[in-house]
Amino acid sequence: MAVPLTDSEKRKQISVRGIAGLGDVAEIRKSFNRHLHFTLVKDRNVATPRDYYFALAHTVRDHLVGRWIRTQQYYYEKDPKRIYYLSLEFYMGRTLQNTMVNLGLQNACDEAIYQLGLDLEELEEIEEDAGLGNGGLGRLAACFLDSMATLGLAAYGYGIRYEFGIFNQKIADGWQVEEADDWLRYGNPWEKARPEYMLPVHFYGRVEHTPEGIKWVETQVVLAMPYDTPVPGYKNNTVNTMRLWSAKAPNDFNLEEFNVGDYIQAVLDRNLAENISRVLYPNDNFFEGKELRLKQEYFVVAATLQDIIRRFKSSKFGCRDPVRTCFETFPDKVAIQLNDTHPALSIPELMRILIDVEKMDWDKAWEITKRTCAYTNHTVLPEALERWPVSMFEKLLPRHLEIVYTINQKHLDHVAALFPGDVDRLRRMSVIEEGDCKRINMAHLCVIGAHAVNGVARIHSEIVKNSVFKDFYELEPEKFQNKTNGITPRRWLLLCNPGLSDVIVERIGEDFLTDLSQLKKLLDFVDDEAFIRDVAKVKQENKLKFSAYLEEQYKVKINPSSIFDVHVKRIHEYKRQLLNCLHIITLYNRIRKNPKKSYVPRTVMIGGKAAPGYHMAKMIIKLITSIGDVINNDPYIGDRLKVIFLENYRVSLAEKVIPAADLSEQISTAGTEASGTGNMKFMLNGALTIGTMDGANVEMAEEAGENNLFIFGMRVDDVEAMDKKGYSAKEYYDRIPELKQVIDQINNGFFSPNDPGCFRDVVSMLMYHDRFKVFADYEAYIKCQGQVDQLFMNPREWTKKVIKNIACSGKFSSDRTITEYAREIWGVEPSAVKIPPPNIPRE
């Protein structure tokens, strides 16, 4: 019988990670040593692990530049329609391994680094995450960039280069403590500053209406300095650009005549301008109406639109037809996608440029703006919708306020003509909300100013049409679309789960990495004993590896044969981490009550950050850690139940925990989670889902079969019915003894003996003002978790369900999502054309 291959031998056999040819390996070693030498020659003679990381990063980067330059040259010559993805967040994570994967260099680098006596994985761990996002919305943007490059689209991501990204989370005495994420401290090898493309952005000032036209004058100027990061497609030699803007004060900042006396203070005040790109606002699904945030939103929009127009004008084919004004072809050459309402100022800003600068008439400018812009809605929670005070808007952007008023007036005239006398409809549909504080509803502005509006999962898009924007849907139904979110299988399978990738490649080849629907072929192997065994073995290896990581990081020992029950996402009441807590305590009480009985062992892992100002979310973290303190130290429990709070959950931690998970918790109240994308990552990586019929869970159940997920709880209709009737938490508390016991324990300080009143706020919220109806789904959830236990005791049947889930996860590739955006919103076709690599001369 053949001797089983070791991991690294097996890795060399499978070309997914690139063939480690002798020439490549030698070349990489040589390049690595050269970079290391120049790093050290400068100041030191002893290399640190960080020096080795930078040497490798620069070596890999060298392989990108030729392709990057060639891709941009190719776009300049072919002049395709360009796609501009505008987002205030890009949650990129680490770049080194992803670049090696997409360039097919992983094996060559692995071998070269090994020959130099170093460990590739150790070097990868040195890289800081680029944490320029909060959660789903920012990570979606990152997956989209990967897919757009892989599909050969001429696409650009535009955003802000925050000096400080999402805070690092520390847990001290069970509480979340934030610390600044100084991710640029050691420099960023993946970015290239482009000072030659620096642009001015204007704020404040006033508007002058002159015979020569309208002028915005006496403004304050901040400069936008672009930093470019390459975005490689998967093995197609395409390298696109993510351009992030950094705020810089002009050299004459505050040095006007009136300031002559205080030169020192004037130079110190440059910080005020440069604060614009200092820090990411750490709110997920919550609007905080701060002036600095509005400045950030206009800053990215104003710089980006100038850049888009410069590129449009300098293109070879910008002005073929001298009869038309140059901008006639603008929507045929430019698509702007607004990632939520955060870049909504693109609409009035484009209007301002076309009218005030390019001297176009209103109707023509409006037609061009609408045909260019499209809007993606990401949430239906009212507290997340952006509603800017008119007073703040007027002070900061006086010309834009005039334009917004005109847009609104023409819009309302149109509605009034169609629905004469319906004043309530006019009030509901206005961009301006009247009241003690007049506000601008940015979502309404986006729906009016875009030619396409999409939700991010089928159920969410239906809610958008039937409730949030119902009036707008009645006006222009053809404008509304669905684009179910997806994830990139390069990072979320090949990179994070090489073991699973390998067993899949052995069965169906490697084409699925760019056409994930091919995973359907795995349905032929659902009853294949060898495949069942291989899939189960990979999962067990991933669990062992993650257990070792937890032991090393947190000094906790866990039982690797227990169910790894994982709940990772931002902490929010609507995501119902509290429902998970109630299940944990219920399980704990059952074991304590009947310790002789046999139980399926579980390790419950909960992770995620709470917005620093979100009191309830911080209390939820304290509750989770407190429950862990009690359960993990109770000798009656042993290793049958463990509760771990995963500190500082971020992209690089997700890449470790997701491949090790058995059970994925997706338990938001039906109708609140727009899509979710973590749910898709778990499905692709061989975890089973326990979840409500919310967001993309609905489509996951449709793809894999509802019987292959653990679906429980109220549907959207049930929630609506309960809202009409009135939700009474006390009813459930009085009727369900196990629930009453759990709530009393939390309330009476069982989990906080040193501060018995610690969780009174949490209990009072659950009992008297719980918008998300935790108790209403408690019984169904507990029962469903019982079914999880039952199935887990039959490993073969469990693994068969896992295989069915993996096989049916193909729809949830961001390649499919982006193909739909391209065809149905942007009007472009993905291209399979491989740009020739830099070493092959051009025709």
NUBA-502321 format. One record per residue (C-alpha): residue in three letters; x, y, z. Coordinates in steps of 0.02 Angstrom, whole numbers, plus 50000, padded with zeros to 5 digits. Example, Ala and Ser with C-alpha at 12.3 -4.5 7.8 and 13.67 -1.06 7.14 Angstrom:
2
ALA506154977550390/SER506844994750357/
This chain:
843
MET500005000050000/ALA500605017849960/VAL501315027950103/PRO500175043050136/LEU500915059450075/THR501425072750198/ASP500535089550186/SER501965098350100/GLU502235083949976/LYS500385084149934/ARG500445102949916/LYS501825101649785/GLN500805089149684/ILE499305100549666/SER499565115249549/VAL498225126249626/ARG499575135249724/GLY500745136049573/ILE502125124249520/ALA503725127149618/GLY504895126449468/LEU506755126549508/GLY507005142649409/ASP505605151749500/VAL506235146149670/ALA508025151649633/GLU507405168249565/ILE506345171449720/ARG507785167049836/LYS508915178949743/SER507635192949746/PHE507275189849931/ASN509125190849976/ARG509335206749874/HIS507875215249962/LEU508485209250132/HIS510235215750095/PHE509615233150048/THR508495233750202/LEU509945229450317/VAL511345238750227/LYS510425254650273/ASP510565253050461/ARG510775235950543/ASN511665219550523/VAL510505207850618/ALA508875203650528/THR507255202650628/PRO505745192350576/ARG504955208750519/ASP506435211750402/TYR506125194550327/TYR504265198650305/PHE504665214950214/ALA505965206550104/LEU504675193550052/ALA503305206550028/HIS504435216849914/THR504935201149819/VAL503115196749787/ARG502705214849746/ASP504045214549611/HIS503005201149523/LEU501485212849525/VAL502205228849453/GLY502485223149274/ARG500725216049266/TRP500015231549349/ILE500815243549225/ARG500335232549079/THR498515231149137/GLN498335250149152/GLN499175252248981/TYR497955239648908/TYR496455249348977/TYR497165265448906/GLU497285257748733/LYS495645247948731/ASP494675261748824/PRO493355250248899/LYS491945256849008/ARG492695259249180/ILE491865253949342/TYR492115264849495/TYR491655256649661/LEU491495270449790/SER491545265049972/LEU492035272950137/GLU492625255650191/PHE493785242550116/TYR494085228650243/MET495575220750154/GLY496435210550290/ARG498185204450245/THR498875205650069/LEU500435194550057/GLN499645177350048/ASN498215183249938/THR499455190549813/MET500475174349809/VAL498875164349782/ASN498235175349641/LEU499915175849553/GLY500155156849573/LEU501745159849673/GLN501315151549837/ASN502275135349813/ALA503805143849741/CYS503865156049887/ASP503535142150013/GLU504995132149944/ALA506175147149929/ILE505825152750107/TYR506015134850169/GLN507705133450083/LEU508235149350173/GLY507815141050339/LEU506255151550371/ASP504415147350394/LEU503205155750273/GLU501725154850391/GLU502725163450527/LEU503145177850410/GLU501335179350354/GLU500825181750537/ILE501905197550549/GLU500845207250425/GLU499565219350498/ASP497765217950439/ALA497195232750335/GLY495665235350445/LEU494875249550347/GLY493115243350376/ASN491875238450512/GLY491145222150450/GLY490075215650308/LEU489975231450202/GLY491855234450202/ARG492295216050176/LEU491045214950032/ALA491985229149946/ALA493605219249965/CYS492845203349893/PHE492115213449750/LEU493825220649705/ASP494525202949695/SER493105197149584/MET493145212449470/ALA495005209549437/THR494735190749413/LEU493335194449288/GLY494455206349190/LEU493385221949222/ALA494215239049210/ALA493745242849390/TYR494405254649524/GLY494025254649710/TYR494005272349783/GLY494025276049969/ILE494965284050114/ARG496685279150177/TYR496275279950362/GLU497825282050469/PHE496905271950603/GLY495735257950552/ILE494485248450658/PHE495125248550839/ASN496015233650913/GLN494925225351044/LYS495665220151211/ILE494655211451346/ALA495065217751520/ASP494115210551668/GLY492825204351544/TRP492505221451467/GLN492955227651293/VAL494355240451291/GLU494795249251127/GLU496545253551072/ALA497075263050916/ASP497515252550764/ASP499175260250711/TRP499265248850559/LEU500495259850463/ARG501785260450604/TYR503065249750511/GLY502565255650337/ASN501465247450206/PRO502395238250067/TRP500825236449961/GLU500425254849930/LYS501215267549814/ALA500975286149848/ARG500525295949690/PRO500865314249735/GLU500785318849550/TYR498905315649555/MET498565326049712/LEU496925335649702/PRO496095350149795/VAL494465347749892/HIS493435362849946/PHE492395365450104/TYR491355379550182/GLY491325396350088/ARG489795403850005/VAL488895403849838/GLU488925418449715/HIS487635419449575/THR488475429749438/PRO488015433249256/GLU489455421549206/GLY488675407649310/ILE488705401049486/LYS490305401749589/TRP490745393249755/VAL491975405449834/GLU493015408849991/THR493165390250025/GLN494435381250133/VAL495525369350032/VAL496165352350086/LEU497275342049970/ALA496885323849931/MET498445313249908/PRO498125296549821/TYR498925280149875/ASP498735265749753/THR498655247449802/PRO498725233949668/VAL497245221749657/PRO497755205849564/GLY496495194649478/TYR496655175849496/LYS497995169749374/ASN497425180949231/ASN498825193949237/THR497555207749269/VAL498045219749408/ASN496775233249450/THR496965247949568/MET496225252649736/ARG496545271349759/LEU496375277949936/TRP496445296549974/SER497425304250117/ALA497095322150177/LYS498515334750169/ALA498505353150215/PRO499085364950077/ASN500735373850116/ASP499875390750135/PHE498595383350255/ASN498095396350386/LEU499545407650333/GLU498435421450262/GLU498775439850298/PHE497735440350457/ASN498775426350530/VAL500475434650505/GLY500865435050690/ASP500675416550734/TYR501655406350610/ILE501945392050734/GLN500095390350775/ALA499665390850590/VAL500815376150554/LEU500135366450703/ASP498365369550637/ARG498765359450481/ASN498215344650587/LEU496425350950578/ALA496395348250390/GLU497335331950398/ASN496155324750530/ILE494935320750388/SER495815304450349/ARG496415300950526/VAL495175287650585/LEU493785275850530/TYR492125278850617/PRO491855262250710/ASN489965260950691/ASP489155246250603/ASN487325248850554/PHE487195265150652/PHE487185283350594/GLU488155296150698/GLY487875313550625/LYS489605320950657/GLU490315334850548/LEU491995325850530/ARG491075310850454/LEU490165322050329/LYS491865329550284/GLN492555311950254/GLU491085307950141/TYR491305323550035/PHE493205321950035/VAL493195304749953/VAL491815309749830/ALA492595326249774/ALA494335319049748/THR493665303549660/LEU492525312849540/GLN493935324549487/ASP494995309149455/ILE493625300249356/ILE493345315549247/ARG495215318149219/ARG495365300049162/PHE493825301649052/LYS494485317248967/SER496255311048941/SER495655294748865/LYS496055292648681/PHE494225290848635/GLY493485303848751/CYS492895315648613/ARG492685306948446/ASP491135316648395/PRO491485335348392/VAL489625339448372/ARG489175333748549/THR489875340948708/CYS491215329548775/PHE490125322848917/GLU488815315448802/THR489745298648808/PHE490125299648995/PRO488855286349052/ASP489475274748912/LYS491235275848981/VAL490945277549169/ALA489915267949296/ILE489895273849478/GLN489265261449609/LEU488825268949778/ASN489165256649919/ASP487735262050034/THR487305280650052/HIS489025285450121/PRO489625291549949/ALA487895298849904/LEU488655316249883/SER489285309549714/ILE487575314149646/PRO487555332849688/GLU489445334049661/LEU489335327149483/MET487885339249452/ARG488945353749520/ILE490395349549404/LEU489285347349249/ILE488295363349280/ASP489505375549363/VAL491145369949285/GLU490645361949119/LYS489205374449092/MET487925361149047/ASP486055364149066/TRP485145355749211/ASP484145342549116/LYS485655336249018/ALA486725335749176/TRP485355326449270/GLU485165313449132/ILE487045310149132/THR487125309249322/LYS485695296849333/ARG486365285749194/THR488075285449280/CYS487625282049462/ALA486895266349543/TYR486525263449728/THR486675248049838/ASN485615248049996/HIS486375238350142/THR485135239750284/VAL483325242650330/LEU483665247450512/PRO483025265250535/GLU484445270050654/ALA485705266150516/LEU484965277850384/GLU485965293750353/ARG484965309550389/TRP486085324950390/PRO485515341150475/VAL485215354450342/SER486105367350452/MET487725357050453/PHE487585353250267/GLU487315371650225/LYS488845377250322/LEU490005364050250/LEU489325362450071/PRO488245377550029/ARG488215374649840/HIS487765356349861/LEU486285361249971/GLU485605372249831/ILE485785357749709/VAL484945345449828/TYR483485357649850/THR483285358949660/ILE483385340049638/ASN482045338149771/GLN480925351849698/LYS480925344149524/HIS480655326849598/LEU479165332649703/ASP478425342049553/HIS478485325649457/VAL477665315849599/ALA476325329249624/ALA475875328449438/LEU475635309649450/PHE474715309749618/PRO473795326449628/GLY473245331249804/ASP474215317249890/VAL475205328350009/ASP475645314150126/ARG476505305149983/LEU477505320949947/ARG478035321850128/ARG478545303450130/MET479525304749968/SER480435321249998/VAL482325321750014/ILE482085335150147/GLU481275329450310/GLU480365343450400/GLY480355344550591/ASP481235353150736/CYS482855349350643/LYS482695349050454/ARG483675334350384/ILE484255327550216/ASN483775309350188/MET485255302550092/ALA484395286350044/HIS483005296149956/LEU484335306449866/CYS485155290349805/VAL483545282249746/ILE483075297949648/GLY484815300849576/ALA485265282949524/HIS484685272649375/ALA484755256549477/VAL484425252749660/ASN484835235549729/GLY484675225849891/VAL485945212549938/ALA484885196649957/ARG483215191949882/ILE482225193950043/HIS483075210650079/SER482705217249903/GLU480875212649927/ILE480825222150093/VAL481645237050005/LYS480265237149872/ASN478795233349986/SER479185243950138/VAL480755254950147/PHE480585262649973/LYS478805257249934/ASP478275274249865/PHE479815275149753/TYR479515257449690/GLU477745262149639/LEU478485276949543/GLU479895267549452/PRO479775248749478/GLU481055245249339/LYS482405253949442/PHE482405240849582/GLN483465225149573/ASN484205211449682/LYS486045206949686/THR486325193449817/ASN488025195849899/GLY489465183849877/ILE491235180349940/THR492855177249847/PRO493295158649846/ARG495135163049827/ARG495305170450002/TRP493865161050082/LEU494295143550022/LEU495975141749935/LEU496935153350051/CYS496125149550218/ASN495745131050193/PRO497105122750086/GLY496655105550155/LEU494855106450095/SER495395114449930/ASP496535099549900/VAL495225086049929/ILE494045095449812/VAL495375097649677/GLU495765078949686/ARG493955075149640/ILE493415088649517/GLY494975098049460/GLU495335116349495/ASP494175125749376/PHE492915128349517/LEU494035142249587/THR493445153849448/ASP491745145549422/LEU491125140449593/SER489505132849523/GLN490605118049475/LEU490575112749658/LYS488915104649611/LYS489975090449541/LEU490345085549722/LEU488545079349737/ASP489175063749646/PHE490275060249797/VAL488995062249938/ASP488995043349965/ASP490835040649922/GLU491615033450081/ALA493375039550039/PHE492755057350007/ILE491695057450166/ARG493235051850262/ASP494355065050179/VAL493145079250215/ALA492945074050397/LYS494835072150416/VAL495175089650348/LYS493905096950469/GLN494705087750615/GLU496435093950565/ASN495785111850555/LYS494995110050727/LEU496625103450801/LYS497595117650722/PHE496395130750789/SER496395122550961/ALA498285124150965/TYR498135142450914/LEU496885145851054/GLU497985137251180/GLU499495147351125/GLN498545164051118/TYR497315162651263/LYS498035148451369/VAL496365139251358/LYS496285120451330/ILE494795114551229/ASN494105097751178/PRO494415095950990/SER493095082250976/SER491735094151040/ILE490555103450924/PHE491415119850875/ASP489905131250886/VAL490455148050814/HIS489575164850819/VAL490705178350746/LYS490085195350684/ARG489895213050750/ILE489015213550918/HIS487265220550891/GLU485565217650970/TYR484815212750801/LYS486125199150777/ARG485515191650941/GLN487105185851025/LEU485965186251178/LEU484925171951108/ASN486525161651098/CYS486895166351280/LEU485185160051334/HIS485545143351248/ILE487255141851332/ILE486525144751504/THR485085132751470/LEU486345119351421/TYR487355123151578/ASN485815121551689/ARG485365104951610/ILE487095097551640/ARG487105103951820/LYS485375096951851/ASN485795079851780/PRO487705077851776/LYS487635058851754/LYS486745059951586/SER487785059351426/TYR487925075851331/VAL488665080351163/PRO490165091251211/ARG490205109051142/THR491415123251131/VAL490455139351101/MET491525152951025/ILE490815170551011/GLY491815184850939/GLY491545202350874/LYS491805220750911/ALA490545232550989/ALA490465250650932/PRO491315260651073/GLY489755270951107/TYR488515256451101/HIS488185252951285/MET487075237551262/ALA488335229251144/LYS489705231651273/MET488595224151408/ILE488295209051294/ILE490185206151284/LYS490325207451473/LEU488905194951491/ILE489745182451373/THR491415183551464/SER490545182151633/ILE489575166651578/GLY491245159451521/ASP492055163151689/VAL490715153351780/ILE490515138651661/ASN492355136051619/ASN492795134951804/ASP491375123751860/PRO492095106351900/TYR490405098051871/ILE490475103051688/GLY492195096951639/ASP492525098451452/ARG490705095551405/LEU490405114151387/LYS491635128351361/VAL491305146451318/ILE492655156551233/PHE492575174851185/LEU493695177051031/GLU494625193251063/ASN494905205850922/TYR493915196750786/ARG494565202950617/VAL494875196350440/SER496465186850485/LEU495605178350634/ALA494095173950525/GLU495285164950407/LYS495805153850554/VAL494155150650643/ILE492975148150495/PRO493855132550426/ALA493785124850601/ALA491925127950634/ASP490635114050642/LEU489115125150673/SER488815142550604/GLU487645153950704/GLN486585165450593/ILE485165169650710/SER484605187650676/THR482755191850691/ALA481945188350521/GLY481945204250416/THR483445212850499/GLU485045205650423/ALA485095212350244/SER486145197650182/GLY487595192150290/THR489175185450208/GLY489975176050354/ASN488555163550331/MET489235159850155/LYS491035157950215/PHE490515144750343/MET489475135350214/LEU490935134750091/ASN492105128650229/GLY491095113950288/ALA490095120450437/LEU488225117550453/THR487115132750482/ILE485885135550623/GLY484885150650572/THR483295160250545/MET482495163350376/ASP483395179950359/GLY484565187750231/ALA485505175550120/ASN485095161050239/VAL483475159750139/GLU484425156949976/MET485685145350060/ALA484225134450117/GLU483505135149941/GLU485155129849861/ALA485605115749983/GLY483845110550035/GLU483055116750195/ASN483325099650275/ASN485215102050259/LEU485205117550370/PHE484525119550546/ILE483175132450511/PHE482115138550656/GLY481065152950719/MET479875166250656/ARG479825170950472/VAL479645189050415/ASP477735187250410/ASP477705180650588/VAL478755195450648/GLU477585207750560/ALA476055199150634/MET476845200250807/ASP477225218750783/LYS475375221650745/LYS474795211350893/GLY476145217351013/TYR477625207251079/SER477545202751263/ALA479185195651328/LYS478405192451499/GLU477185180151421/TYR478655168951371/TYR479555171751537/ASP478005166151633/ARG477635151251521/ILE479375143451498/PRO480195137751660/GLU481945135251585/LEU481905152851512/LYS481305160151678/GLN482735151551769/VAL484045158351648/ILE483385176251657/ASP483285175551848/GLN485095169351856/ILE485705183851747/ASN484645196151845/ASN485135190152019/GLY487005190551991/PHE487345171951971/PHE488575176551832/SER489165192551918/PRO489355188152103/ASN490465203452137/ASP489195215152057/PRO487475207052070/GLY486605221351980/CYS487825221051833/PHE486595214451704/ARG484975222951761/ASP484995233951604/VAL485135218751492/VAL483705209551578/SER482595224951581/MET482895227351393/LEU482455208951359/MET480895209951468/TYR480185226951422/HIS480925234551263/ASP481685221051153/ARG481425226450972/PHE482175209950913/LYS481045197851006/VAL482365186251079/PHE481145176651189/ALA479935173651044/ASP481225162350960/TYR481945154551119/GLU480975138151119/ALA481215134950934/TYR483075138650950/ILE483335126951099/LYS482395113051009/CYS483395115750850/GLN485035115050947/GLY484435098051011/GLN484325092250830/VAL486125098350804/ASP486685087250949/GLN485745072250879/LEU486535073650706/PHE488285076950774/MET488225060050862/ASN488135052150687/PRO489745058450607/ARG489415050350438/GLU487705058450417/TRP488385075050480/THR489795074650352/LYS488585070150212/LYS487585085850252/VAL489225095550255/ILE489645089150080/LYS487925094050015/ASN488165111450086/ILE489885113750006/ALA489225107049841/CYS487785119449843/SER488765134949895/GLY489265139649717/LYS487945153249700/PHE488785162949840/SER490375167249745/SER490645185949724/ASP491115181549544/ARG489265177549513/THR488735193349605/ILE489915204449505/THR489415196249340/GLU487615201349380/TYR488105219249424/ALA489145220149264/ARG487755214249148/GLU486215221349233/ILE486825237849307/TRP488485243149229/GLY488175237049053/VAL489845228249030/GLU490325210048997/PRO491605200749104/SER493085195348998/ALA494065179249004/VAL495495187548909/LYS497195184548989/ILE498285199848971/PRO500015193848914/PRO501225193049062/PRO502645205849072/ASN503975193649012/ILE503095191148845/PRO503355205848726/ARG501775214648665/GLU501185213048485/
